[in-house]
Amino acid sequence: MKVTQHIQQAAGKPLFSFEILPPLKGQNIQSIFDGIDPLMEFNPPFIDVTYHREEYQYKELGNGLLKKQVVKKRPGTVGICAAIQNKYKVDAIPHVLCGGFNREDTENFLIDLDFLGIDNVVALRGDAVKSETYFRPEKDGNQFASELVEQIAGLNRGIYLDDELQNSAVTDFCIGVAGYPEKHIEAPSMESDIQFLKHKINCGTDYIITQMFFDNKRFFDFVDRCRRAGITVPIIPGLKPITSKKQLTQIPHRFSVSLPDELVREVISATSPDAVKQIGIEWCTAQSKELLQNGIPVLHYYSMGKAESIKAIARKVF
Ligand SMILES: Cc1cc2nc3c(=O)[nH]c(=O)nc-3n(C[C@H](O)[C@H](O)[C@H](O)COP(=O)(O)OP(=O)(O)OC[C@H]3O[C@@H](n4cnc5c(N)ncnc54)[C@H](O)[C@@H]3O)c2cc1C
């Protein structure tokens, strides 16, 4: 079932959902199930699975030369989605990237998803590969998430790349995209970011899911700006509890988001790893409760495979 249908069907009852990432290559699917099992009591209607593009590694050949290798450290997004749908009977949502795919690869990827009975996708541009500064699309690939949305929405109307295909089947994907309450790192201004977000919606997006934020005011302001710009689709907030002191520097660096002074002060003065986790749980619980008081239909948690804090929050909120 589509995310938008889940929201409609819930008729105002708040929904709990979360995102997981595939395990590092070499680990088995059990690590995924171990991250999902503790959260199933909160009846998630859907679970997102991230996609991780290739990275370049340079291996010394021993003769002073380096060999460039292309590696995917976290493969398995599609297999994990199929396994989730099969085992838990819950909608699994694969993230689909522009990066690393040409449009033909994308089309074939979407056909696989459709055949597996996957009804939802999140369409993303993806970041630059780690060794490069700027994102570069593949030759004949999509450059912006909006182009990817257009391609998926096209397939929903039976438009394939080969325009000689006759009587081709239509897909029926519900399409989510990313939104950034604190602006995407490359966007020159919030206004331009929202205008490009609006363009993504106009290309066929059904809902927005946000980057994590730690101050609800950022989210409420973002929603206001979107609504004033004429964006009417549901906006699902993304939440992440802090679980370690090192995240105080990792999170701003990696996701280009800020942490409120009060939260930072509390985490710095915590005297044990458990105390940090507890602060993260309490902060995120307070955020969650305030969002629900304001009528937000779905709360989406970035579990990153670690269910413990999310479970503690969900117990207090749902
Ligand atoms: C909820 C969520 C889930 C994510 N999941 C993943 C994942 O699974 N795997 C992964 O690798 N990454 C993931 N990311 C990270 C994401 O891929 C990066 O943030 C990426 O840098 C931007 O992706 P986007 O889809 O927002 O890009 P876009 O919407 O294409 O925007 C990228 C930038 O280009 C600008 N822009 C857009 N259109 C135009 C245009 N026509 N002309 C000029 N500028 C334009 C935007 O303002 C923005 O600054 C996720 C992010 C979020 C918020």
The ligand as a Gaussian input file, in Angstrom:
#p B3LYP/6-31G(d) Opt

LIG

0 1
 C       15.107000      11.607000       3.876000
 C       16.446000      11.444000       3.201000
 C       16.857000      10.188000       2.771000
 C       18.095000      10.025000       2.128000
 N       18.482000       8.758000       1.732000
 C       19.651000       8.604000       1.072000
 C       20.054000       7.315000       0.594000
 O       19.363000       6.312000       0.791000
 N       21.233000       7.214000      -0.072000
 C       22.027000       8.313000      -0.310000
 O       23.080000       8.162000      -0.933000
 N       21.670000       9.548000       0.117000
 C       20.512000       9.717000       0.800000
 N       20.143000      10.969000       1.239000
 C       21.051000      12.103000       1.008000
 C       20.786000      12.814000      -0.340000
 O       21.071000      11.941000      -1.412000
 C       21.690000      14.056000      -0.401000
 O       21.269000      14.999000       0.550000
 C       21.893000      14.689000      -1.763000
 O       22.996000      15.589000      -1.651000
 C       20.708000      15.488000      -2.299000
 O       19.692000      14.681000      -2.675000
 P       18.261000      15.299000      -3.111000
 O       17.465000      14.181000      -3.577000
 O       17.740000      16.152000      -2.027000
 O       18.735000      16.219000      -4.352000
 P       17.999000      17.294000      -5.243000
 O       16.578000      17.444000      -4.901000
 O       18.360000      16.980000      -6.650000
 O       18.726000      18.643000      -4.799000
 C       20.156000      18.716000      -4.758000
 C       20.590000      20.179000      -4.775000
 O       20.358000      20.722000      -6.059000
 C       19.487000      21.837000      -5.998000
 N       18.644000      21.739000      -7.182000
 C       17.592000      20.923000      -7.371000
 N       17.130000      21.036000      -8.619000
 C       17.922000      21.953000      -9.245000
 C       17.967000      22.495000     -10.564000
 N       17.070000      22.128000     -11.495000
 N       18.937000      23.405000     -10.847000
 C       19.831000      23.791000      -9.900000
 N       19.838000      23.290000      -8.638000
 C       18.891000      22.399000      -8.323000
 C       18.758000      21.722000      -4.668000
 O       18.372000      22.996000      -4.162000
 C       19.820000      21.080000      -3.807000
 O       20.736000      22.026000      -3.311000
 C       18.933000      11.152000       1.911000
 C       18.519000      12.420000       2.357000
 C       17.295000      12.569000       3.009000
 C       16.878000      13.938000       3.500000

